[in-house]
């Protein structure tokens, strides 16, 4: 997405994660926001255009996801 479309991108991400939360609830599972990360990918110049407020948090209906510089998947950072 373009940096100018960050708000629309965040709204789309919120809709997707909310759908995942609803799916989890239907199987009596819970999405653990404490163990979930948001990571913004892009070139350094493009990421520098984002304000800290724009990239730091994603407010979901039931929790808040925080942006991270790194992410871990199956023990790999």
C-alpha positions in Angstrom: 0.0 0.0 0.0 1.1 3.6 -0.4 2.1 5.5 2.7 -0.8 7.9 1.9 -3.2 4.9 2.3 -2.0 3.9 5.7 -5.4 4.5 7.4 -7.2 2.4 4.8 -4.6 -0.3 5.2 -4.9 -0.4 9.0 -8.7 -0.6 8.7 -8.4 -3.5 6.3 -6.0 -5.2 8.8 -8.4 -4.7 11.7 -11.2 -6.2 9.7 -9.1 -9.3 8.8 -7.8 -9.8 12.4 -11.4 -9.3 13.7 -12.5 -12.1 11.3 -9.7 -14.3 12.6 -10.8 -13.6 16.2 -14.4 -14.5 15.4 -13.2 -17.8 13.8 -11.2 -18.6 16.8 -14.1 -17.9 19.1 -16.3 -20.2 17.1 -13.8 -23.1 17.9 -13.5 -21.9 21.5 -10.0 -20.6 20.9 -8.6 -17.2 21.8 -6.3 -15.0 19.8 -3.6 -13.9 22.3 -2.8 -10.2 21.6 0.2 -10.4 24.0 1.8 -13.0 21.7 0.9 -11.3 18.4 3.0 -8.7 16.6 2.5 -6.3 13.8 5.5 -5.6 11.6 5.6 -3.0 8.9 7.6 -4.0 5.9 9.0 -1.5 3.3 12.0 0.4 2.3 13.6 2.6 4.9 12.6 5.9 3.1 9.0 4.7 2.9 8.9 3.6 6.5 10.4 6.9 7.6 7.3 8.6 6.2 5.1 7.0 8.8 4.6 8.7 12.1 5.2 6.8 15.3 1.4 7.0 16.0 0.6 5.6 12.6 2.9 2.5 13.0 2.8 1.9 16.7 -0.6 0.4 17.4 -3.6 -1.3 15.9 -6.7 -1.0 18.0 -8.9 -4.0 17.7 -12.4 -4.3 19.3 -11.1 -6.6 22.0 -7.4 -5.8 22.3 -4.5 -3.7 21.0 -1.7 -4.9 18.8 1.7 -3.1 19.0 4.2 -2.7 16.2 7.5 -4.4 16.5 10.9 -4.0 14.7 11.3 -7.8 14.6 9.0 -10.8 14.7 9.6 -14.4 15.8 8.2 -17.4 14.0 9.0 -20.9 15.2 12.0 -19.5 17.1 13.5 -17.6 14.2 13.8 -13.8 14.5 
